[in-house]
Amino acid sequence: MVMFEPGTGKALQIPANVRTFHEVELIQDEDAALAANIYTDWRRAGGAEPSYNQCIGYKKPLFLNGKDEIDNLELWDIDIYWHLMGQILVQTKDLPHGSSVQVNLS
């Protein structure tokens, strides 16, 4: 099974099938599978619980040198987040390390 994380731009190989992912991996290692610790920190810092069509995503994605910190997180519409992160990743993946990238989402 492969799990794609749009904020990091990484595809992670999960040593499970769909069934064992849900019945074993999510239970035994929920932090690795769901970033449960980050979610807990987000909520403790006053972050809102996402609704069904929302996700907690990076303001500046990690693949653009964003920081893996609560201050770099915000609520997103999940469809918009996946679409934008996918487009940004595709357009920046072949740039040399350290390239300057400007993204204006306003």
LUMKE-96848 format. One line per 2 residues: number of its first residue (from 1); their letters; for each residue x, y, z of C-alpha. Coordinates in nm, 4 decimals. Layout:
N
NUM	A	X Y Z | ...
END
This chain:
106
1	MV	0.0000 0.0000 0.0000 | 0.1220 0.3532 -0.0730
3	MF	0.0183 0.6609 0.1240 | 0.0786 1.0027 -0.0286
5	EP	0.1339 1.2998 0.2038 | 0.0755 1.6221 0.0083
7	GT	0.2437 1.8529 0.2604 | 0.5730 1.6677 0.2404
9	GK	0.5426 1.5657 -0.1217 | 0.6337 1.2081 -0.0302
11	AL	0.4778 0.8745 -0.1147 | 0.5249 0.6334 0.1737
13	QI	0.5324 0.2571 0.1272 | 0.3120 0.1003 0.3965
15	PA	0.3838 -0.2683 0.4674 | 0.0142 -0.3588 0.4729
17	NV	-0.2876 -0.4094 0.2553 | -0.6014 -0.1977 0.2936
19	RT	-0.7496 -0.4278 0.5555 | -0.4401 -0.4590 0.7762
21	FH	-0.3747 -0.0871 0.7397 | -0.7141 -0.0119 0.8951
23	EV	-0.7201 -0.2965 1.1448 | -0.3556 -0.2957 1.2572
25	EL	-0.1435 0.0009 1.1447 | -0.3936 0.2727 1.2407
27	IQ	-0.4344 0.1182 1.5848 | -0.0778 0.0152 1.6664
29	DE	0.1006 0.3169 1.5190 | -0.1558 0.5947 1.4827
31	DA	0.1044 0.8707 1.5049 | 0.3021 0.7417 1.2069
33	AL	-0.0136 0.6756 1.0067 | -0.2190 0.9816 1.1034
35	AA	0.0197 1.2328 1.2649 | -0.1887 1.1925 1.5805
37	NI	0.0636 1.3784 1.7981 | 0.0611 1.6809 1.5686
39	YT	-0.3194 1.6793 1.5719 | -0.3173 1.6721 1.9542
41	DW	-0.0701 1.9625 1.9641 | -0.2825 2.1540 1.7085
43	RR	-0.5967 2.1157 1.9191 | -0.4163 2.2074 2.2440
45	AG	-0.2891 2.5245 2.0749 | -0.6483 2.6240 1.9946
47	GA	-0.6685 2.4840 1.6434 | -1.0175 2.3980 1.5247
49	EP	-1.1339 2.0445 1.4644 | -1.1594 1.9962 1.0885
51	SY	-1.4992 1.9179 0.9416 | -1.5544 1.6302 0.6988
53	NQ	-1.4371 1.8323 0.3972 | -1.1384 1.9961 0.5680
55	CI	-0.7855 1.8996 0.6590 | -0.5069 2.0523 0.8631
57	GY	-0.2365 2.1390 0.6144 | 0.0841 2.3328 0.5888
59	KK	0.0793 2.7030 0.5050 | 0.4239 2.6515 0.3538
61	PL	0.4692 2.2860 0.2557 | 0.7664 2.0953 0.3899
63	FL	0.8863 2.0257 0.0353 | 0.9347 2.4052 0.0003
65	NG	1.1307 2.4194 0.3275 | 0.8285 2.4917 0.5442
67	KD	0.8649 2.4097 0.9111 | 0.6947 2.1124 1.0727
69	EI	0.5479 2.3315 1.3464 | 0.2000 2.4220 1.4673
71	DN	0.2456 2.7830 1.3510 | 0.2845 2.6528 0.9945
73	LE	-0.0518 2.4736 0.9991 | -0.3999 2.5924 0.9085
75	LW	-0.7392 2.4538 0.8134 | -0.7860 2.3918 0.4434
77	DI	-1.0661 2.2691 0.2233 | -0.9341 1.9196 0.1565
79	DI	-0.9969 1.9276 -0.2201 | -0.8214 2.2627 -0.2590
81	YW	-0.5265 2.1519 -0.0440 | -0.4680 1.8321 -0.2418
83	HL	-0.5087 2.0148 -0.5733 | -0.2746 2.3038 -0.4867
85	MG	-0.0085 2.0890 -0.3205 | -0.0153 1.8523 -0.6184
87	QI	0.0229 2.1385 -0.8666 | 0.3010 2.3062 -0.6670
89	LV	0.4855 1.9764 -0.6242 | 0.4657 1.8937 -0.9948
91	QT	0.5897 2.2397 -1.0915 | 0.8798 2.2458 -0.8423
93	KD	0.9989 1.8842 -0.8216 | 1.2765 1.9218 -1.0799
95	LP	1.4134 2.2539 -0.9534 | 1.7649 2.2504 -0.8082
97	HG	1.7793 2.2382 -0.4275 | 1.7691 2.5901 -0.2848
99	SS	1.5819 2.7429 -0.5785 | 1.3699 3.0432 -0.4932
101	VQ	0.9972 2.9788 -0.5355 | 0.7188 3.2313 -0.4893
103	VN	0.3597 3.1167 -0.4499 | 0.0766 3.3662 -0.4080
105	LS	-0.2485 3.2094 -0.2951 | -0.4424 3.5305 -0.2389
END
